[in-house]
Every structure is written in structure tokens, then in C-alpha cells.
Amino acid sequence: MLLSEQLNIYIVEYLYKQKRDAPFVLRGVPDRKLCRRIRPFGKKNPPTQLSTLDQFEKLRLKIYEDPAHCVQYYASESGFSVRRFEHYYKQFFQISPKDDLTKARLLSAQDKLSSGLPYEEIAESLGFGSSEYFYKWYRAHLGASPKTVAHKK
């Protein structure tokens, strides 16, 4: 058995343990066409599914650590087109990158509001163009204004 086949089988087992779909498997055998299409980050790395999954997990951590960028930024960091990035991201994590970015921004905004930072700083750190847009966005997603959330805590 080739090393790439062993890695693909390892990933399939990992995804099933995580209760994720393994879209690149057909009847227990890795789909070679899809495996060839998914390339790892950087052109010098050998093509393995494991490195691609690891890179997506690292990228997801970046999203939660610093949600100030848009999906296009993370797609360009990964080396995939936006559409392909969204496709693989959703296959790996069962959530679209846009929804995950929204969730990361909400969590970060709540943390920063509870620490007492001004709205302008929070809006800027989360990548919003203005504090007014941040205010409207926050209210649309949580149903309460950031001011009321900050005062409750």
C-alpha cells in the first residue's frame, strides 16, 4: 500500500471518529480524482490529505483568534479559490466559512464588550468599516444592542 493511500485511510478514520463526512471516499476506497485535486498549501509540499486537513484546522484557529479578515483573505492564504475554499471548509467542519467567521466575530465582540472597550476599537479590531455598521450588525445577529449587552455584564 502506498503512503498516500495509508494517509487517506487514516484521514477517513479520523473523520469518522469526529462524526464528519468523508466526501473523498467511495465504498471505503479513497477517490483518487478528488485526492489529486486537493493540493496542500504551498507548491513544494507533497500532496497529502493530512496536510490539507491540518492546514484547514490551523486556518480555522486563525479565524477564531483574529476574525478581522474576510473569507476571501483566508481563501487566498490557503491557496484555493474562494469557491473551492468554501467547499472544502464546509466538508471538513460542516459549517460555511462565512458562518464560522460570523460566530468568531460574535464571540470576540462579546469578550471585548465585557472588558469595557469602546465600540470604535471593537469595530476596528473586528474589521468593520465603522462603529455604526458594527452596532447594526451586532443588533441584527443577537437581537440586542452592544450597549445593553455591555451594561448587563
C-alpha positions as CSV (number, residue, x, y, z in Angstrom):
1,M,0.0,0.0,0.0
2,L,1.3,3.4,-0.9
3,L,2.0,6.1,1.7
4,S,-0.7,8.4,0.2
5,E,-3.3,5.6,0.5
6,Q,-2.3,5.0,4.1
7,L,-2.7,8.7,4.8
8,N,-6.1,8.8,3.1
9,I,-7.3,5.8,5.1
10,Y,-6.0,7.5,8.3
11,I,-8.0,10.6,7.5
12,V,-11.1,8.7,6.7
13,E,-10.9,7.0,10.1
14,Y,-10.2,10.4,11.8
15,L,-13.2,12.0,10.1
16,Y,-15.5,9.1,11.0
17,K,-14.3,9.3,14.7
18,Q,-15.1,13.0,14.6
19,K,-18.5,12.1,13.0
20,R,-17.7,14.0,9.8
21,D,-18.5,13.0,6.3
22,A,-15.6,11.8,4.3
23,P,-16.5,13.0,0.8
24,F,-13.4,11.7,-0.8
25,V,-14.2,8.1,0.0
26,L,-16.3,5.9,-2.2
27,R,-17.2,2.5,-0.7
28,G,-14.1,2.6,1.6
29,V,-11.6,3.4,-1.1
30,P,-10.2,6.9,-1.4
31,D,-11.4,8.7,-4.5
32,R,-8.1,9.3,-6.4
33,K,-9.5,12.1,-8.6
34,L,-10.6,14.2,-5.7
35,C,-7.4,13.4,-3.8
36,R,-5.4,14.7,-6.7
37,R,-7.5,17.9,-6.9
38,I,-7.0,18.8,-3.2
39,R,-3.5,20.1,-3.0
40,P,-1.7,21.1,0.2
41,F,-0.7,24.7,1.0
42,G,2.5,25.6,-0.8
43,K,3.7,24.1,-4.0
44,K,6.7,22.3,-2.5
45,N,4.7,20.1,-0.1
46,P,3.9,16.5,-1.1
47,P,0.2,16.1,-2.0
48,T,-1.4,14.5,1.1
49,Q,-4.9,14.9,2.5
50,L,-3.5,15.0,6.0
51,S,-1.6,18.2,5.4
52,T,-4.6,19.8,3.8
53,L,-6.8,19.0,6.8
54,D,-4.2,20.2,9.2
55,Q,-3.9,23.5,7.3
56,F,-7.6,24.0,7.4
57,E,-7.7,23.4,11.1
58,K,-4.8,25.9,11.6
59,L,-6.7,28.4,9.4
60,R,-9.8,27.9,11.5
61,L,-7.9,28.7,14.6
62,K,-6.6,31.9,12.9
63,I,-10.2,32.8,12.2
64,Y,-11.2,32.5,15.8
65,E,-8.0,34.3,17.1
66,D,-8.3,37.2,14.7
67,P,-11.7,37.5,13.0
68,A,-10.9,40.8,11.4
69,H,-10.4,39.5,7.8
70,C,-13.0,38.4,5.2
71,V,-13.4,34.9,3.7
72,Q,-11.5,36.0,0.6
73,Y,-8.5,36.7,2.7
74,Y,-8.5,33.3,4.2
75,A,-9.1,31.6,0.8
76,S,-6.1,33.4,-0.6
77,E,-4.0,32.3,2.4
78,S,-5.0,28.7,1.7
79,G,-4.1,28.9,-2.0
80,F,-7.6,27.9,-3.1
81,S,-10.2,30.0,-4.9
82,V,-13.0,31.3,-2.7
83,R,-15.5,28.8,-4.1
84,R,-13.2,25.8,-3.6
85,F,-12.1,27.1,-0.2
86,E,-15.8,27.3,0.9
87,H,-16.5,23.8,-0.5
88,Y,-13.6,22.1,1.4
89,Y,-14.2,24.2,4.6
90,K,-17.8,23.1,4.7
91,Q,-16.8,19.4,4.1
92,F,-14.2,19.5,6.9
93,F,-16.2,21.4,9.5
94,Q,-19.9,21.1,8.5
95,I,-20.2,24.9,8.6
96,S,-19.6,27.5,6.0
97,P,-16.6,29.8,6.5
98,K,-18.9,32.8,6.4
99,D,-21.0,31.4,9.3
100,D,-17.9,30.4,11.2
101,L,-16.4,33.9,10.8
102,T,-19.6,35.4,12.0
103,K,-19.6,33.2,15.0
104,A,-16.0,34.1,15.7
105,R,-16.7,37.8,15.4
106,L,-19.7,37.5,17.8
107,L,-17.6,35.7,20.4
108,S,-14.8,38.2,20.1
109,A,-17.2,41.1,20.3
110,Q,-18.8,39.8,23.4
111,D,-15.4,39.3,25.1
112,K,-14.3,42.8,24.1
113,L,-17.6,44.3,25.2
114,S,-17.4,42.7,28.6
115,S,-13.8,44.1,29.0
116,G,-15.2,47.6,28.5
117,L,-13.5,48.6,25.3
118,P,-15.1,51.4,23.3
119,Y,-17.3,50.5,20.3
120,E,-14.9,52.2,17.9
121,E,-12.0,50.0,18.9
122,I,-14.1,46.8,18.9
123,A,-15.4,47.7,15.4
124,E,-11.9,48.3,14.1
125,S,-10.4,45.2,15.6
126,L,-13.2,43.0,14.1
127,G,-12.7,44.5,10.6
128,F,-15.8,46.7,10.4
129,G,-15.5,50.0,8.5
130,S,-17.4,52.0,11.1
131,S,-18.8,51.7,14.6
132,E,-22.3,52.3,13.3
133,Y,-22.1,49.3,11.0
134,F,-20.8,47.2,13.8
135,Y,-23.7,48.4,16.0
136,K,-26.3,47.4,13.3
137,W,-24.5,44.1,12.6
138,Y,-24.4,43.1,16.3
139,R,-28.0,44.0,16.8
140,A,-29.1,42.0,13.7
141,H,-27.3,38.9,14.9
142,L,-28.0,38.9,18.6
143,G,-31.3,40.9,18.8
144,A,-29.8,43.3,21.3
145,S,-27.6,46.3,21.0
146,P,-24.0,46.1,22.2
147,K,-24.7,48.8,24.7
148,T,-27.3,46.7,26.5
149,V,-25.1,43.7,26.5
150,A,-22.2,45.7,27.9
151,H,-24.4,47.1,30.7
152,K,-25.8,43.7,31.6
153,K,-22.3,42.4,32.3
